[in-house]
């Protein structure tokens, strides 16, 4: 069984990895935005939509882990 400190450290590690993934994918989104110059282009791009959804999911998971860490304190 894991101790409370081990659980906290595990959450922190996962959170760091999610933040790193978010930063990397944000770079991809920024690049896509440069190429998709109009709002219509961005709205009609399936790939850009997927990237935005992934960023949203990562943000939700980062917030969830932050809330769990707060509860453990």
C-alpha positions in Angstrom: 0.0 0.0 0.0 1.2 3.5 -0.8 1.8 6.1 1.8 0.1 9.5 1.6 3.5 11.1 0.7 4.0 8.5 -2.1 0.5 9.3 -3.5 1.2 13.0 -3.4 4.5 12.5 -5.3 2.8 10.3 -7.8 0.2 12.9 -8.5 2.8 15.6 -8.8 4.7 13.5 -11.3 1.6 12.9 -13.4 0.7 16.5 -13.2 4.2 17.6 -14.4 4.0 15.1 -17.3 0.5 16.4 -18.3 1.7 20.0 -18.2 4.7 19.1 -20.4 2.4 17.3 -22.9 0.0 20.4 -22.8 3.0 22.7 -23.6 4.1 20.5 -26.5 0.6 20.2 -28.0 0.1 24.0 -27.5 3.1 24.5 -29.8 1.4 22.3 -32.4 -1.8 24.3 -32.0 0.1 27.5 -32.4 1.7 26.2 -35.6 -1.6 25.1 -37.0 -3.1 28.5 -36.2 -0.4 30.2 -38.2 -1.3 28.1 -41.2 -5.1 28.3 -40.7 -5.3 32.1 -41.1 -9.1 32.5 -40.9 -11.7 31.6 -38.3 -13.5 29.6 -41.0 -10.3 27.6 -41.8 -9.8 26.8 -38.1 -13.5 25.8 -37.7 -13.5 23.5 -40.7 -10.2 21.7 -39.8 -10.8 18.4 -38.2 -7.2 18.1 -37.2 -7.2 21.5 -35.5 -10.4 20.6 -33.7 -8.8 17.4 -32.4 -5.8 19.3 -31.1 -8.1 21.8 -29.3 -10.1 18.9 -27.7 -6.9 17.2 -26.6 -5.8 20.5 -24.9 -9.1 20.8 -23.2 -8.9 17.2 -21.9 -5.4 17.8 -20.6 -6.5 21.0 -18.9 -9.4 19.2 -17.2 -7.0 16.4 -16.0 -4.5 18.9 -14.7 -7.2 20.7 -12.8 -8.5 17.4 -11.4 -5.1 16.3 -10.1 -4.6 19.8 -8.6 -7.9 19.4 -6.8 -7.0 16.0 -5.5 -3.6 17.2 -4.3 -5.3 20.1 -2.4 -7.6 17.6 -0.8 -4.7 15.4 0.3 -3.0 18.3 2.1 
